[in-house]
């Protein structure tokens, strides 16, 4: 879970940083879209890993009850 939290935090901070830096330096919009895709990929990965952790915990708690 810590890795998921770190990935979410770093991806959001990186995304915000690229958006701000791109606006300040006048980068083309394609770089903003690239940053968007990278951030979405990181968040989708985090969602899938979190879902798998939740399912494993649910299955193990049902087996013990």
Secondary structure, DSSP 8 states (H G I E B T S, - for coil): -HHHHHHHHHHHHHHHHHHHHHHHHT--HHHHHHHHHHHHHHHHHHHHHHHHHHHHHHHHHHHH-
